[in-house]
Amino acid sequence: PHAAHYQAHYGSYGAPPYGHPGYGQPPPGYGQPPHGYGPPPPGYGPPPGGYPPHMAPPGRGPSPRRDRDRGARGGDRRDRDKGRGPAGEKGGKGDSRKNNRDGGGKGGRKGDDRSAPPSGVQQWLNVRPEWSACWLEGIDPPRRLATTPNVTMLVLTNPKVKNSGSEDFGFVLAHSRLGNKKKDREKECAKDLVTLLDALPLDDAKAWCQLPDAAAKQEVESADMERLTAAVQSKVPKTTVELPEPLACVMVSGASYDGRPSSNGAEPDVALLDRLDPGFGELFREARRVSGLVRKQWSLAMVTVRKEGAVQPFILGVGLATDRASARARAFHSAELRAQVLTEAMYVKVVGETKAPTETAPQATPAPAP
């Protein structure tokens, strides 16, 4: 239909005469003008004398610098995008993106270099595969937003503590409330836990924090603390033993330290909380699934041993429970057991040498004026 349209409207117009007054005569070499539009005129003739024949531009030759840079970048661009370097080796651009994704993980918590040697806690877990470690995050006070925790705990658990022919549950705990950055609190917890693990005789069941029997009394009296103080001072003289008021927090999240499940296949943080407070683990798992919160306060009690002038105390016993009395009773029970294996060398390895307080010489009073 378009051809018929153009034929009807423009068919009567012929081609303009060759050599239109506005264009002048064609240059020499074009020959006779064709009739109408005809075929296009031929190309340019041969080059003038002295010029070489026309040739296509040559491609880029080899360049040592360009080849060296390509090798440093991981090979050709197409190979780099597929994650391959020169000669099919890995290490190209695509492979580096994959490695960055693999490094992430508050279990492998982010940016870990898999080629780097394992940390102190991870070394213990590699040697003792039956052990497991987990992070616990809490908020204090409870009115604080759950998305901004300020309490971090690192707990190493051993479900096979050999105690009088039986296997009991034991744990070692480190906690931090310093700073608002989660990364700084985690570093502090890992450092304290490794220092304690290196000092304790972990093959002895008394070195682990354990739960007392259900029939044991829940109240810690002053007579109990006096008995414990005498036992500690017989091992480490000139020390004071205290059981401060428990620290309170609300658990908001948890994660495995290295991403692997515990020995029974459950999540380490859920299994630990369920062991400390039966039934809480299931509530904690469901709250995490729906991004919720279990509104139940936990108490962390610690029995401390300190020499005069010491910067930090030695944590003799730890108790974690959902009520104040149980936390204090668990901390005292763990302290009684660990006091039996406590030594001066163990105290110094954890706390460090304590500088004796320097006594200032009395100043002479000036003689009264006559």
Contacts in CASP RR format, 6 or more apart in sequence:
PFRMAT RR
TARGET T0000
AUTHOR 0000-0000-0000
METHOD contacts of the structure
MODEL  1
PHAAHYQAHYGSYGAPPYGHPGYGQPPPGYGQPPHGYGPPPPGYGPPPGG
YPPHMAPPGRGPSPRRDRDRGARGGDRRDRDKGRGPAGEKGGKGDSRKNN
RDGGGKGGRKGDDRSAPPSGVQQWLNVRPEWSACWLEGIDPPRRLATTPN
VTMLVLTNPKVKNSGSEDFGFVLAHSRLGNKKKDREKECAKDLVTLLDAL
PLDDAKAWCQLPDAAAKQEVESADMERLTAAVQSKVPKTTVELPEPLACV
MVSGASYDGRPSSNGAEPDVALLDRLDPGFGELFREARRVSGLVRKQWSL
AMVTVRKEGAVQPFILGVGLATDRASARARAFHSAELRAQVLTEAMYVKV
VGETKAPTETAPQATPAPAP
15 36 0 8 1.000
15 37 0 8 1.000
18 33 0 8 1.000
18 34 0 8 1.000
18 36 0 8 1.000
19 25 0 8 1.000
19 26 0 8 1.000
19 33 0 8 1.000
26 33 0 8 1.000
29 45 0 8 1.000
30 41 0 8 1.000
30 42 0 8 1.000
47 53 0 8 1.000
47 54 0 8 1.000
70 76 0 8 1.000
71 85 0 8 1.000
71 86 0 8 1.000
73 80 0 8 1.000
73 92 0 8 1.000
73 93 0 8 1.000
74 80 0 8 1.000
74 85 0 8 1.000
74 86 0 8 1.000
74 91 0 8 1.000
74 92 0 8 1.000
74 93 0 8 1.000
75 84 0 8 1.000
75 85 0 8 1.000
75 86 0 8 1.000
75 92 0 8 1.000
79 85 0 8 1.000
79 86 0 8 1.000
79 88 0 8 1.000
79 92 0 8 1.000
80 92 0 8 1.000
80 93 0 8 1.000
80 94 0 8 1.000
81 93 0 8 1.000
81 94 0 8 1.000
82 94 0 8 1.000
83 90 0 8 1.000
83 91 0 8 1.000
83 92 0 8 1.000
83 93 0 8 1.000
83 94 0 8 1.000
83 95 0 8 1.000
83 98 0 8 1.000
84 90 0 8 1.000
84 91 0 8 1.000
84 92 0 8 1.000
84 95 0 8 1.000
85 91 0 8 1.000
85 92 0 8 1.000
85 95 0 8 1.000
99 114 0 8 1.000
100 111 0 8 1.000
102 114 0 8 1.000
103 110 0 8 1.000
103 111 0 8 1.000
103 112 0 8 1.000
103 113 0 8 1.000
103 114 0 8 1.000
104 110 0 8 1.000
104 111 0 8 1.000
104 112 0 8 1.000
105 111 0 8 1.000
105 112 0 8 1.000
106 135 0 8 1.000
106 137 0 8 1.000
106 182 0 8 1.000
106 186 0 8 1.000
106 253 0 8 1.000
106 254 0 8 1.000
106 255 0 8 1.000
107 135 0 8 1.000
107 255 0 8 1.000
107 256 0 8 1.000
107 257 0 8 1.000
107 258 0 8 1.000
107 259 0 8 1.000
108 257 0 8 1.000
108 258 0 8 1.000
108 259 0 8 1.000
109 135 0 8 1.000
109 186 0 8 1.000
109 255 0 8 1.000
118 126 0 8 1.000
119 190 0 8 1.000
119 194 0 8 1.000
120 190 0 8 1.000
120 194 0 8 1.000
121 133 0 8 1.000
121 154 0 8 1.000
121 156 0 8 1.000
121 190 0 8 1.000
121 193 0 8 1.000
121 194 0 8 1.000
121 197 0 8 1.000
121 257 0 8 1.000
122 257 0 8 1.000
122 258 0 8 1.000
124 131 0 8 1.000
124 156 0 8 1.000
124 194 0 8 1.000
124 197 0 8 1.000
125 131 0 8 1.000
125 132 0 8 1.000
125 133 0 8 1.000
125 257 0 8 1.000
125 258 0 8 1.000
128 158 0 8 1.000
130 158 0 8 1.000
130 159 0 8 1.000
130 160 0 8 1.000
130 263 0 8 1.000
131 156 0 8 1.000
131 157 0 8 1.000
131 158 0 8 1.000
132 156 0 8 1.000
132 157 0 8 1.000
132 256 0 8 1.000
132 257 0 8 1.000
132 260 0 8 1.000
132 261 0 8 1.000
132 262 0 8 1.000
132 263 0 8 1.000
132 268 0 8 1.000
133 154 0 8 1.000
133 155 0 8 1.000
133 156 0 8 1.000
133 157 0 8 1.000
133 256 0 8 1.000
133 257 0 8 1.000
133 258 0 8 1.000
133 268 0 8 1.000
134 154 0 8 1.000
134 155 0 8 1.000
134 157 0 8 1.000
134 254 0 8 1.000
134 255 0 8 1.000
134 256 0 8 1.000
134 257 0 8 1.000
134 267 0 8 1.000
134 268 0 8 1.000
134 269 0 8 1.000
134 272 0 8 1.000
135 152 0 8 1.000
135 153 0 8 1.000
135 154 0 8 1.000
135 186 0 8 1.000
135 254 0 8 1.000
135 255 0 8 1.000
135 256 0 8 1.000
135 257 0 8 1.000
135 269 0 8 1.000
136 152 0 8 1.000
136 153 0 8 1.000
136 154 0 8 1.000
136 155 0 8 1.000
136 251 0 8 1.000
136 253 0 8 1.000
136 254 0 8 1.000
136 269 0 8 1.000
136 272 0 8 1.000
136 273 0 8 1.000
137 149 0 8 1.000
137 151 0 8 1.000
137 152 0 8 1.000
137 153 0 8 1.000
137 182 0 8 1.000
137 251 0 8 1.000
137 252 0 8 1.000
137 253 0 8 1.000
137 254 0 8 1.000
138 149 0 8 1.000
138 150 0 8 1.000
138 151 0 8 1.000
138 152 0 8 1.000
138 153 0 8 1.000
138 249 0 8 1.000
138 250 0 8 1.000
138 251 0 8 1.000
138 252 0 8 1.000
138 253 0 8 1.000
139 145 0 8 1.000
139 146 0 8 1.000
139 148 0 8 1.000
139 149 0 8 1.000
139 150 0 8 1.000
139 151 0 8 1.000
139 249 0 8 1.000
139 250 0 8 1.000
139 252 0 8 1.000
140 150 0 8 1.000
140 151 0 8 1.000
140 177 0 8 1.000
140 247 0 8 1.000
140 248 0 8 1.000
140 249 0 8 1.000
140 250 0 8 1.000
142 250 0 8 1.000
142 295 0 8 1.000
142 297 0 8 1.000
144 150 0 8 1.000
146 252 0 8 1.000
146 253 0 8 1.000
146 292 0 8 1.000
146 293 0 8 1.000
148 180 0 8 1.000
149 182 0 8 1.000
149 252 0 8 1.000
149 253 0 8 1.000
150 177 0 8 1.000
150 179 0 8 1.000
150 180 0 8 1.000
151 175 0 8 1.000
151 176 0 8 1.000
151 177 0 8 1.000
151 185 0 8 1.000
151 247 0 8 1.000
151 249 0 8 1.000
152 175 0 8 1.000
152 176 0 8 1.000
152 177 0 8 1.000
152 182 0 8 1.000
152 185 0 8 1.000
152 186 0 8 1.000
152 188 0 8 1.000
152 189 0 8 1.000
153 173 0 8 1.000
153 174 0 8 1.000
153 175 0 8 1.000
153 189 0 8 1.000
153 300 0 8 1.000
154 173 0 8 1.000
154 174 0 8 1.000
154 175 0 8 1.000
154 186 0 8 1.000
154 189 0 8 1.000
154 190 0 8 1.000
154 193 0 8 1.000
154 257 0 8 1.000
155 171 0 8 1.000
155 172 0 8 1.000
155 173 0 8 1.000
155 272 0 8 1.000
156 171 0 8 1.000
156 172 0 8 1.000
156 173 0 8 1.000
156 193 0 8 1.000
156 197 0 8 1.000
157 169 0 8 1.000
157 170 0 8 1.000
157 171 0 8 1.000
157 262 0 8 1.000
157 268 0 8 1.000
157 271 0 8 1.000
157 272 0 8 1.000
158 169 0 8 1.000
158 170 0 8 1.000
158 171 0 8 1.000
158 202 0 8 1.000
158 208 0 8 1.000
159 167 0 8 1.000
159 169 0 8 1.000
159 170 0 8 1.000
159 262 0 8 1.000
159 263 0 8 1.000
159 264 0 8 1.000
160 167 0 8 1.000
161 167 0 8 1.000
161 168 0 8 1.000
161 169 0 8 1.000
161 170 0 8 1.000
161 205 0 8 1.000
161 208 0 8 1.000
161 210 0 8 1.000
162 205 0 8 1.000
163 205 0 8 1.000
163 210 0 8 1.000
168 205 0 8 1.000
168 210 0 8 1.000
169 210 0 8 1.000
169 211 0 8 1.000
169 275 0 8 1.000
170 208 0 8 1.000
170 209 0 8 1.000
170 210 0 8 1.000
170 211 0 8 1.000
171 208 0 8 1.000
171 209 0 8 1.000
171 272 0 8 1.000
171 318 0 8 1.000
172 193 0 8 1.000
172 196 0 8 1.000
172 197 0 8 1.000
172 200 0 8 1.000
172 208 0 8 1.000
172 209 0 8 1.000
172 318 0 8 1.000
173 193 0 8 1.000
173 209 0 8 1.000
173 318 0 8 1.000
173 319 0 8 1.000
173 320 0 8 1.000
174 188 0 8 1.000
174 189 0 8 1.000
174 190 0 8 1.000
174 192 0 8 1.000
174 193 0 8 1.000
174 196 0 8 1.000
175 189 0 8 1.000
175 247 0 8 1.000
175 300 0 8 1.000
176 184 0 8 1.000
176 185 0 8 1.000
176 186 0 8 1.000
176 188 0 8 1.000
176 189 0 8 1.000
176 192 0 8 1.000
177 185 0 8 1.000
177 247 0 8 1.000
178 184 0 8 1.000
178 185 0 8 1.000
178 188 0 8 1.000
179 185 0 8 1.000
195 349 0 8 1.000
195 350 0 8 1.000
196 315 0 8 1.000
196 350 0 8 1.000
198 349 0 8 1.000
199 346 0 8 1.000
199 349 0 8 1.000
199 350 0 8 1.000
200 207 0 8 1.000
200 338 0 8 1.000
200 341 0 8 1.000
200 346 0 8 1.000
201 207 0 8 1.000
201 341 0 8 1.000
202 208 0 8 1.000
204 341 0 8 1.000
205 337 0 8 1.000
206 337 0 8 1.000
206 338 0 8 1.000
206 340 0 8 1.000
206 341 0 8 1.000
207 338 0 8 1.000
207 341 0 8 1.000
208 334 0 8 1.000
208 337 0 8 1.000
209 317 0 8 1.000
209 318 0 8 1.000
209 319 0 8 1.000
209 330 0 8 1.000
209 334 0 8 1.000
209 338 0 8 1.000
210 333 0 8 1.000
210 334 0 8 1.000
210 337 0 8 1.000
211 275 0 8 1.000
211 276 0 8 1.000
211 330 0 8 1.000
211 333 0 8 1.000
212 329 0 8 1.000
212 330 0 8 1.000
212 333 0 8 1.000
216 329 0 8 1.000
216 333 0 8 1.000
217 329 0 8 1.000
218 325 0 8 1.000
218 326 0 8 1.000
218 329 0 8 1.000
219 325 0 8 1.000
219 329 0 8 1.000
220 243 0 8 1.000
220 328 0 8 1.000
220 329 0 8 1.000
220 332 0 8 1.000
224 332 0 8 1.000
225 241 0 8 1.000
225 243 0 8 1.000
225 332 0 8 1.000
228 241 0 8 1.000
228 303 0 8 1.000
228 332 0 8 1.000
228 335 0 8 1.000
228 336 0 8 1.000
228 339 0 8 1.000
229 240 0 8 1.000
229 241 0 8 1.000
231 336 0 8 1.000
231 339 0 8 1.000
231 340 0 8 1.000
232 239 0 8 1.000
232 241 0 8 1.000
232 305 0 8 1.000
232 316 0 8 1.000
232 339 0 8 1.000
232 342 0 8 1.000
233 239 0 8 1.000
233 241 0 8 1.000
235 339 0 8 1.000
235 342 0 8 1.000
235 343 0 8 1.000
235 344 0 8 1.000
236 305 0 8 1.000
236 307 0 8 1.000
236 342 0 8 1.000
236 343 0 8 1.000
236 344 0 8 1.000
236 347 0 8 1.000
238 307 0 8 1.000
238 308 0 8 1.000
239 305 0 8 1.000
239 306 0 8 1.000
239 307 0 8 1.000
239 347 0 8 1.000
240 305 0 8 1.000
240 306 0 8 1.000
240 307 0 8 1.000
240 308 0 8 1.000
241 303 0 8 1.000
241 304 0 8 1.000
241 305 0 8 1.000
241 316 0 8 1.000
241 335 0 8 1.000
242 303 0 8 1.000
242 304 0 8 1.000
242 306 0 8 1.000
242 313 0 8 1.000
243 301 0 8 1.000
243 302 0 8 1.000
243 303 0 8 1.000
243 304 0 8 1.000
243 328 0 8 1.000
243 331 0 8 1.000
243 332 0 8 1.000
244 301 0 8 1.000
244 302 0 8 1.000
244 304 0 8 1.000
246 299 0 8 1.000
246 300 0 8 1.000
246 301 0 8 1.000
246 324 0 8 1.000
246 327 0 8 1.000
246 328 0 8 1.000
247 299 0 8 1.000
247 300 0 8 1.000
247 301 0 8 1.000
248 297 0 8 1.000
248 298 0 8 1.000
248 299 0 8 1.000
248 300 0 8 1.000
249 297 0 8 1.000
249 298 0 8 1.000
249 300 0 8 1.000
250 293 0 8 1.000
250 294 0 8 1.000
250 295 0 8 1.000
250 296 0 8 1.000
250 297 0 8 1.000
250 298 0 8 1.000
251 273 0 8 1.000
251 284 0 8 1.000
251 294 0 8 1.000
251 296 0 8 1.000
251 298 0 8 1.000
252 293 0 8 1.000
253 288 0 8 1.000
254 269 0 8 1.000
254 288 0 8 1.000
255 269 0 8 1.000
256 267 0 8 1.000
256 268 0 8 1.000
256 269 0 8 1.000
257 268 0 8 1.000
261 267 0 8 1.000
261 268 0 8 1.000
262 268 0 8 1.000
262 271 0 8 1.000
264 271 0 8 1.000
267 285 0 8 1.000
269 284 0 8 1.000
270 281 0 8 1.000
270 282 0 8 1.000
270 284 0 8 1.000
270 285 0 8 1.000
271 281 0 8 1.000
273 280 0 8 1.000
273 281 0 8 1.000
273 284 0 8 1.000
274 280 0 8 1.000
274 281 0 8 1.000
274 282 0 8 1.000
274 284 0 8 1.000
276 320 0 8 1.000
276 321 0 8 1.000
276 322 0 8 1.000
277 296 0 8 1.000
277 321 0 8 1.000
277 322 0 8 1.000
280 294 0 8 1.000
280 296 0 8 1.000
280 322 0 8 1.000
283 294 0 8 1.000
283 296 0 8 1.000
284 294 0 8 1.000
287 293 0 8 1.000
287 294 0 8 1.000
296 322 0 8 1.000
297 322 0 8 1.000
298 320 0 8 1.000
298 321 0 8 1.000
298 322 0 8 1.000
299 320 0 8 1.000
299 321 0 8 1.000
299 322 0 8 1.000
299 323 0 8 1.000
299 324 0 8 1.000
299 326 0 8 1.000
299 327 0 8 1.000
299 328 0 8 1.000
300 318 0 8 1.000
300 319 0 8 1.000
300 320 0 8 1.000
300 327 0 8 1.000
301 318 0 8 1.000
301 319 0 8 1.000
301 320 0 8 1.000
301 321 0 8 1.000
301 324 0 8 1.000
301 327 0 8 1.000
301 328 0 8 1.000
301 330 0 8 1.000
301 331 0 8 1.000
302 315 0 8 1.000
302 317 0 8 1.000
302 318 0 8 1.000
302 319 0 8 1.000
302 331 0 8 1.000
303 315 0 8 1.000
303 316 0 8 1.000
303 317 0 8 1.000
303 318 0 8 1.000
303 331 0 8 1.000
303 332 0 8 1.000
303 334 0 8 1.000
303 335 0 8 1.000
304 313 0 8 1.000
304 314 0 8 1.000
304 315 0 8 1.000
304 316 0 8 1.000
305 313 0 8 1.000
305 314 0 8 1.000
305 316 0 8 1.000
305 342 0 8 1.000
305 347 0 8 1.000
306 313 0 8 1.000
306 314 0 8 1.000
307 347 0 8 1.000
307 351 0 8 1.000
307 354 0 8 1.000
308 354 0 8 1.000
308 357 0 8 1.000
309 354 0 8 1.000
309 355 0 8 1.000
309 357 0 8 1.000
310 351 0 8 1.000
310 352 0 8 1.000
310 354 0 8 1.000
311 351 0 8 1.000
312 351 0 8 1.000
313 351 0 8 1.000
314 347 0 8 1.000
314 350 0 8 1.000
314 351 0 8 1.000
316 334 0 8 1.000
316 335 0 8 1.000
316 338 0 8 1.000
316 339 0 8 1.000
316 342 0 8 1.000
317 331 0 8 1.000
317 332 0 8 1.000
317 334 0 8 1.000
317 335 0 8 1.000
317 338 0 8 1.000
318 330 0 8 1.000
318 331 0 8 1.000
318 334 0 8 1.000
319 327 0 8 1.000
319 328 0 8 1.000
319 330 0 8 1.000
319 331 0 8 1.000
319 334 0 8 1.000
320 327 0 8 1.000
320 330 0 8 1.000
321 327 0 8 1.000
321 330 0 8 1.000
END
